[in-house]
């Protein structure tokens, strides 16, 4: 009988047909019994290996499902945590609370910052009005650090402070930090009491209008300004030529009128005779120590002194709770471009640029 190769035996259909579960297959006639045993012994490890691979593949598929589920869930929880953290820091950086969240205490003092050049009254008036209607706010402190600004804007805030004091009987005081001059001092005089540090800059009761005349530069460059007008004073103040005597008298009349409004309002706010303020309305400034002797302020001291004094005046015992308006946070574009809506104290060059871009009448200390 010819030898049967192991490969032939392994794939012999006779072994499979004669095999029964749990027993080695019987060898067909003419084939040695050990041949099917050898084939069976060869097939069983292979079957076991394939079964083991199937089991591992199943485990891997199960592992992949739970892994991705855990990863997605973890990322979601991380996002929620970051969102809550950002919200918490936003509320914290915006101040202790605002009018919308002020029901937690009954002895609060609101602080409204008045900083930099005053070009608009809108934001300050809105903040004052918000705290005015908050019953838990017992008083408002105007925290001033400003050289003044636009005449009309300063006057508008002045009258808003007077309105709140007279109509709603809510106490408003001013605390001057470094500078409370011109339009900023104008506003301070509308309050119940003015505090200033001994070295603070106070005063500058005056009006200024200023622009650059570049008519000589046009002539040098052989350029000519062409203006058509109806009305003799329509182009008064043109930067391309000198003022006529009539134009100069015209502008001086406007400035004098605003100056008298300034003097009268300061006198009314400080409860002093107009003639006393007229003698001080030269546009000059004084230190807080000097201003006290001139009755331009009521008390020397910093913000802490003003806070505690105001708390006692409205009957708050112990440490008063401070509330401030929420400040808008700069967006990505603001951070990239470096834009800032609050014009702080500009250097002389920037201040000159401001006056050129926004010509007008200013209660401004330079």
Secondary structure, DSSP 8 states (H G I E B T S, - for coil): -----HHHHHT-HHHHHH-BTTB-----TTS-HHHHHHHHHHHHHHHHHHHHHHHHHHHHHHHHHHHHHHHHHHHHHHHHHHHHHHHHHHHHHT-S--GGG-TT-SSEEEEEEEES-B--SHHHHHHHHHHHT-TTEEEEEEEEEE-EEEHHHHHHHHHHHHHHHHHH--EEEEEEEEEEETHHHHHHTTSSEEEE-TT-EEE----B------HHHHHHTT-------SSTTTTTT-TTS---HHHHHHHHHHHHHHHHHHHHHHHHHHT--HHHHHTT-SS-EEEHHHHHHTTS-SEE--HHHHHHHHHHHTT--SS-EEEE-------HHHHHHT--S------HHHHHHHHHHT-S-EEE--
